[in-house]
Amino acid sequence: MNKKPVPYKKTVFVCTNAREGGRVACGNPGRGGLELCEALKHAVKEKGLKGKVRIARSGCLDLCEQGPNAFIYPGDEWLSGVTAADVPEIIKKLAE
């Protein structure tokens, strides 16, 4: 194992988990998890944060009913019920 410094200032993990039948999931059609992830990736690139901020797809974060869910690391910030309308505010926090 090689230990290296963390390559990004911040990482945003966005739940894109989808499941059929039963319990709702952030990545299910109409829930917005996948769209949110793509919107954040686009905004990071557009604002010149690529290489500093990483947007990563996540599996289930286990608060599906409150989703789409994401969390910012480091920073201990959990976001629930996130929509594309929240992207500018999230990007502003990431640029700080």
C-alpha positions in Angstrom: 0.0 0.0 0.0 1.2 3.5 -0.9 0.1 6.4 1.2 -0.4 9.6 -0.7 -1.8 13.0 0.2 -5.5 13.5 -0.5 -5.7 14.7 -4.2 -8.9 16.9 -3.7 -9.7 19.7 -1.4 -13.3 18.5 -1.1 -15.3 15.4 -2.3 -19.1 15.4 -2.6 -20.6 11.9 -2.4 -24.0 11.9 -4.2 -26.3 8.9 -3.7 -27.2 7.5 -7.1 -28.5 4.2 -5.7 -31.5 2.7 -7.6 -33.7 -0.2 -6.6 -36.7 -1.9 -8.1 -39.9 -2.2 -6.1 -40.3 -1.6 -2.4 -38.3 1.1 -0.7 -37.7 4.4 -2.5 -34.1 5.3 -3.6 -32.3 8.5 -4.5 -31.3 7.2 -8.0 -34.8 5.9 -9.0 -36.5 7.6 -11.9 -38.0 10.9 -10.8 -36.0 11.1 -7.6 -33.1 13.2 -9.0 -30.0 11.6 -7.6 -28.4 10.9 -11.0 -29.4 14.3 -12.4 -28.0 16.0 -9.3 -24.7 14.2 -9.6 -24.3 15.3 -13.3 -25.4 18.9 -12.5 -22.7 19.1 -9.8 -20.0 17.6 -12.1 -20.9 20.2 -14.8 -20.9 23.1 -12.3 -17.5 22.0 -10.9 -16.0 22.0 -14.4 -17.7 25.3 -15.3 -16.5 27.1 -12.2 -12.9 25.9 -12.6 -12.9 23.6 -9.6 -12.0 20.5 -11.5 -8.9 18.9 -9.8 -9.8 20.6 -6.5 -13.3 19.2 -6.0 -14.4 15.7 -6.8 -18.1 14.7 -7.3 -18.5 11.0 -6.8 -21.4 8.7 -7.1 -22.3 6.9 -4.0 -24.3 3.8 -3.2 -27.1 3.9 -0.7 -26.6 6.4 2.2 -29.6 4.8 4.0 -31.8 7.9 4.3 -33.6 7.2 1.1 -36.9 8.8 2.0 -35.2 12.1 2.7 -33.2 12.1 -0.6 -31.6 12.7 -2.8 -28.8 12.7 -0.3 -25.2 13.9 -0.5 -22.4 14.7 1.8 -19.3 16.9 1.6 -16.0 15.6 2.9 -14.2 16.9 4.7 -16.6 19.2 6.4 -19.1 16.8 8.0 -21.9 18.4 6.0 -24.9 16.2 5.1 -27.4 17.4 2.5 -30.9 15.9 2.1 -33.7 16.7 -0.3 -31.2 18.2 -2.7 -32.3 19.4 -6.1 -30.6 21.0 -9.1 -31.8 24.3 -7.8 -29.4 23.8 -4.8 -26.3 23.3 -7.0 -25.2 27.0 -7.1 -25.3 27.2 -3.3 -23.3 23.9 -3.0 -20.7 25.1 -5.5 -20.3 28.3 -3.6 -19.5 26.4 -0.4 -17.1 24.2 -2.3 -15.2 27.2 -3.7 -14.6 28.6 -0.3 
